[in-house]
Amino acid sequence: MITALGELPENKHHKEVKAGEKAYKLLSGAEREKLLRQVELIDKNASVTIEAPKTVDRGKTIAVTVTAQGGIGPGAGIMLADTDLRFQARPVQGNGWFIVGAPKVIGPDGKEQTFWVDGRFKDLAKNVNFVVAGGGADPDKKTFPTFKVTWMLQAPQRPGKYSLAAAFLYGTEEPDEHKEKGKYALPPGGLTGPSGRIMFSEVAEVEVK
């Protein structure tokens, strides 16, 4: 039986690494210890926040900015949703907001990134609620990427209080352990390993008048 507590990193991912279970059995004890230190460092330095105005008139446009830090890379996902409940959250459009244009993504180097929305098919709109941003951590140097994504949202037509939250999706294992030249290398836990994370921001509440 899957429980919420059982899905926590220390009760699932860390446990498998320590015990050398599943794909981690291919690593030596020293390699597993090193990997676990890296994973814990990445998790410790991961964060996500959301900024939004407190009030807005119906049909008017506001800027909502999400700032996320962390992830081993080479990229991370950032999503705008209506709540911070993992299995209940909907895209922000679900409660009446309209995304005006493509979100603006600023990468760790301070430059704008457009590769995610540019990759959509020619006739598809770019006003998406989810983006992938490029960049990753350097555990040895203890440096961690920061991503900033700004959405322009047109407020719902119905007055009331609306909640907004950001979800940050990041990895904790580098995909280059046991690298073979010229071949794609999986992270130590493989495709089904529990090294991925989803972290929610606190909920921002916006009153539509």
Steps between C-alpha positions, in 0.01 A plus 500: 500500500639840398483768770602865498765435765640216294557737208720739699864500378643369826251214509533397136790641301751521785399157626557335161839666457619402848387141460630464146157398373386476137736687263712623792637148549738579211672763715764426761443600859729802459316608184165474677625710791626766260173497308294533817705800616437663162128426509464644850695812397276556195183457705624730776562779251178471300225760539211660315301819567216681327424872485161640397296814571248478782214644294401550136190623316305251292648452155815697580851361456753431773857368506567186704865411555639167616858473626647152534843387611671165474502177309795307364409581141532513209160664548199534725126538459289786637123491499227747595204335671196585709606336828790328674337157530704256292222270382228767486665801334374619162661724241439862596256533207268259681354767728452774244837663445618555142872488422586797280787405270806287562650497850832679536774267622827634641774242547786477751719726284242779508412455133157426358432145387245429227591147390202340673227710342693520172484122487122496472350416162457795266124545541485444876468794738786567741294609800585187700488451876806268505856561384835328514796724583862410430774493763627284781691486826870437554506300826879517532495880486172517694341722239131468418307642203227759540211524255245779474178460301242775456147439374259772397153396614165650410273483803178295505170673433342380822597688818636304793819369656722285281802295601821466297799274562818397322637149462873446453614172342867417532746213505756401761721252311740587219438303179867426444594231748668209314498714184582325174645714223246584233208352690225660705561431868222452750520618862608230746140413588403451137181612326274384783721608788352725772747786449248750360329754723196723496494795739214746542517864597278648763158593368446858387146633530374763259168679548321575174268800536 
